[in-house]
Amino acid sequence: MIFSSTLKSLGRQVELFAGKGDSDENIHIIDDDWNELSFLKLLIQLEKARLDHVVLQFTPNMFASSEGKQNYHLVDFWRKCSRNWKTSLILHETYFRLWWYPPSWRKGGEQKRLLKMLIDSSHHIFSASQPLVEQIKGWSNKSKVYQLPIGSNFTLVPIDIKKWRDKYQIATTDIVLVLFGGGNSLKWLRGHVNAVDNLLYKNHIQTHWLLLGGIPIEWFRLKSPVILPGRLSETKISAWLQASDIFLVPHFFGLCAKRGTLMSAMLHGLPVVGTIEIMTDNFWSEV
């Protein structure tokens, strides 16, 4: 929806096709079984809309079966789209295989095979992941792949920081460490979090852990106080980020600019401490 609104603000007419949500004059809710018949129906709707450019926002599991099997009906559909219109493919995830996790060899290989087929049929490809962009360039697509800058998901709404911390009994000298997002990439390095907490606790450094975005406390063994604010509005997320001291990104795949939560932390002026791994963008070494 943000992408659609941005295009409209630039004077472009936008027709949005989605599997869920409320239909409107320019929003079309479609059958999203993603089988051969549903793709045919979607193609007919696109032809009726008299388009000049089709954009597909893609993740590997969005069109896959519940067992994770990739959907090659999508490839046929996208080839037809590229014959009829200009096409752009926006990649929302990175595709990888883990040497220490054999099931990912087959699944990751299949995802990458389908991705290459989609890319071959696309006029333009966009991704926020620098490593993925570089990999795609290695597939002889240098002229049509672009790296997207990612902004913050949460707008800065200024607050009285002292009042906010006082409300939650956080002293001025206390340190608030934030964990926000990351999923299994964070879970796999939870030992780093436990080690930091243990070191701070042993040295009598008053610390509070702030777990945002539904991160389970059960992942960790924390001795310092933990703040679990639960589901929050964007305004309250902004307030908590302002009232914090350091944003931690101990992720298995490393510090990566495709993380909207990381961009939010930087927007709110938080220093960031993270890990350098396979998905870490090169430009971080220049910051």
Secondary structure as UniProt FT lines:
FT   HELIX           2..9
FT   TURN            10..11
FT   STRAND          16..18
FT   TURN            25..26
FT   STRAND          27..29
FT   HELIX           36..48
FT   TURN            49..50
FT   STRAND          53..58
FT   TURN            60..62
FT   TURN            66..67
FT   HELIX           72..84
FT   STRAND          86..91
FT   TURN            99..100
FT   HELIX           103..121
FT   STRAND          124..127
FT   HELIX           130..137
FT   TURN            138..140
FT   TURN            142..144
FT   STRAND          145..147
FT   HELIX           161..167
FT   TURN            168..169
FT   TURN            172..173
FT   STRAND          175..180
FT   HELIX           184..187
FT   TURN            188..189
FT   HELIX           190..202
FT   TURN            203..204
FT   STRAND          207..212
FT   TURN            213..214
FT   HELIX           217..219
FT   STRAND          226..227
FT   HELIX           234..242
FT   STRAND          246..249
FT   TURN            252..253
FT   TURN            257..258
FT   HELIX           260..267
FT   TURN            268..269
FT   STRAND          272..274
FT   TURN            278..279
FT   HELIX           282..286
//
